[in-house]
Amino acid sequence: MPGGIRSVPQSASMQYARTIGLSMFAYANDNNGAYPDGNSSTEVFQKLMDGGYVTDPTLFYLAMPGKIKPVPGQKLKPENVSWDVTGGADMSSPDELPLVFMTGYKISYTPGSAAVPLVKPYPPFGLEEPYQNWFDWLLRRPTIHWSAFGGIAVHYKSNTAKFMIFGPTANPNGTIPNFISPDFKPDGKTYRQLTPDGPLP
């Protein structure tokens, strides 16, 4: 399709988010309705690995500055993880709650809130190719297909996933408006944004 290659990282990241989110849903079904929690998304994802809900650790990796592909059979490290999760979620949480989403953004668990990039204009990301071109081979680095535009992949508690693109004209600061739906009702519950390194204040 014309221009289709431009959307490969976005489409793939959305499918990664969906797969991670569904594995978290399976975990909740087996643990009295509680989604996996911990001190970081790295810890949460290790629970999914240890429980057999995910068998390939590369699911948690997108090419980003400072990130490296995990080694099968080894414990996950923060540099292997490219996703944040929401701590404190359970089966009674609102469907509009984002469960897992690309790291590099700060969110507020309030109705209609935006995802605000921590890197301007937006956190770069891409897909590591299964092959190396000759130039990257000479430099001993992976070949990465970088995204041509910014945005964030997310999986919500409703078990829906999408890639939300930021509009540079309408939102030159890179924010993703209505990342959390205006219909979101936290009902007094407190949720925590867990990055690969720990909670985001």
C-alpha positions in Angstrom: 0.0 0.0 0.0 1.3 3.5 -0.8 3.0 4.9 2.3 2.3 1.8 4.3 5.8 1.3 5.4 5.6 4.6 7.3 3.1 3.0 9.7 4.8 -0.2 10.4 6.3 0.8 13.8 3.0 2.3 14.9 0.9 -0.7 13.9 3.4 -3.1 15.5 3.6 -1.2 18.7 -0.2 -1.2 19.0 -0.2 -5.0 18.6 2.5 -5.3 21.2 0.4 -3.2 23.6 -2.7 -5.4 22.9 -0.7 -8.6 23.5 0.7 -7.3 26.8 -2.7 -6.0 27.9 -4.4 -9.4 27.1 -1.7 -11.2 29.1 -2.4 -8.9 32.0 -6.1 -9.6 31.7 -5.3 -13.4 31.8 -3.2 -12.8 35.0 -6.1 -10.9 36.6 -8.5 -13.7 35.8 -6.2 -16.1 37.7 -5.5 -13.7 40.6 -8.9 -12.7 42.0 -9.4 -9.9 39.5 -6.2 -8.0 40.4 -3.9 -7.0 37.6 -0.2 -7.5 38.1 1.4 -4.8 40.2 4.8 -3.9 41.6 7.3 -1.1 42.0 8.0 -0.8 38.3 6.7 -2.0 34.9 9.9 -4.2 34.8 8.7 -6.0 37.9 5.2 -6.3 36.6 6.4 -7.8 33.3 8.7 -10.2 35.1 5.6 -11.5 36.9 4.0 -12.2 33.6 7.1 -14.0 32.4 7.4 -16.0 35.6 3.7 -17.0 35.5 4.0 -18.2 31.9 1.6 -15.5 30.6 4.4 -14.2 28.2 7.1 -16.5 26.9 9.1 -14.0 24.7 10.7 -11.1 26.6 11.2 -9.1 23.4 7.5 -8.3 23.6 8.4 -5.7 26.1 11.0 -4.1 23.9 10.7 -1.3 21.4 13.8 0.4 20.0 14.2 3.6 21.9 17.3 5.6 23.1 18.8 3.8 26.0 16.9 0.5 25.4 18.4 -2.8 24.5 16.8 -6.1 23.5 16.4 -8.5 26.4 18.2 -11.8 26.5 16.0 -14.9 26.6 16.4 -16.7 29.9 17.6 -13.7 31.8 15.6 -11.5 34.2 14.2 -8.4 32.7 16.1 -5.1 33.3 14.7 -1.6 33.0 16.8 -1.1 29.8 14.9 -4.0 28.3 11.5 -2.5 28.8 9.8 0.2 26.7 6.4 0.3 28.4 4.7 1.8 31.4 1.8 0.2 33.3 -0.9 1.4 35.6 -0.5 0.1 39.2 -3.6 -0.5 41.4 -5.9 -1.8 38.6 -8.4 -4.5 39.1 -11.4 -5.9 37.3 -13.7 -3.2 38.8 -11.5 -0.4 37.4 -13.1 1.8 34.6 -12.9 0.5 31.1 -11.2 3.9 30.1 -8.2 3.2 32.3 -5.0 2.8 30.3 -3.3 -0.4 31.5 -0.1 -0.4 29.4 1.3 2.3 27.2 4.6 3.4 25.7 7.1 4.9 28.1 8.3 8.4 27.8 5.0 10.2 28.6 3.6 11.5 31.9 -0.1 11.0 32.4 -2.7 12.1 35.0 -5.5 9.8 36.0 -8.2 12.4 35.5 -11.0 12.6 33.0 -10.0 14.1 29.7 -6.3 14.3 30.6 -3.5 14.3 28.0 -0.3 12.2 27.7 2.6 14.7 28.0 5.9 13.8 26.4 8.9 13.8 28.7 11.2 14.2 25.6 10.5 17.0 23.1 8.9 17.0 20.7 8.1 13.3 21.4 10.0 10.1 22.4 11.5 8.5 19.4 10.8 4.8 18.8 11.2 2.2 16.2 11.4 -1.5 15.3 14.6 -3.4 15.3 14.9 -5.2 12.0 15.6 -9.0 11.9 18.5 -8.2 9.5 21.4 -5.8 9.5 22.2 -3.5 6.6 25.9 -3.4 5.7 26.5 0.0 7.3 25.0 -1.0 10.7 27.0 -4.3 10.4 30.2 -2.3 10.0 29.3 -0.2 13.1 28.1 -3.3 15.0 24.7 -1.9 15.8 21.2 -3.1 15.1 19.3 -1.9 12.1 16.2 0.0 13.3 13.2 1.2 11.3 12.4 4.5 13.2 8.9 5.9 13.3 8.3 8.8 10.9 6.0 10.6 13.4 5.2 10.6 17.1 2.5 9.2 19.2 1.7 6.6 21.8 0.5 3.0 21.7 -1.9 2.1 24.5 -4.1 -0.8 25.7 -7.1 0.1 27.9 -8.8 -2.0 30.5 -11.7 -2.5 28.1 -9.2 -4.7 26.2 -9.1 -2.2 23.3 -5.8 -1.0 21.9 -4.9 1.9 19.6 -2.1 4.2 18.5 -2.8 7.8 19.2 -0.9 10.3 16.9 0.0 13.8 18.1 -0.8 16.6 15.7 2.2 18.9 15.4 0.0 21.7 14.1 -2.7 21.5 16.8 -0.3 20.3 19.6 3.2 21.6 18.8 4.3 20.6 22.4 3.7 16.9 21.5 0.9 16.3 24.0 -1.7 13.6 23.1 -5.1 15.1 24.0 -7.8 13.0 25.6 -5.4 10.1 26.3 -7.8 9.3 29.1 -11.5 9.7 28.0 -13.6 12.5 29.5 -15.9 9.6 30.5 -13.3 8.2 32.9 -14.6 7.9 36.5 -11.9 6.9 39.0 -14.5 6.6 41.8 -12.0 7.5 44.5 -9.4 4.9 43.5 -5.8 5.9 43.3 -3.7 4.7 40.3 0.1 4.9 39.8 2.1 5.2 36.7 4.9 2.7 36.8 7.8 3.2 34.5 10.5 0.6 33.8 12.6 2.3 36.6 9.8 2.8 39.1 6.8 5.0 39.9 6.6 8.3 38.1 5.8 11.1 40.6 
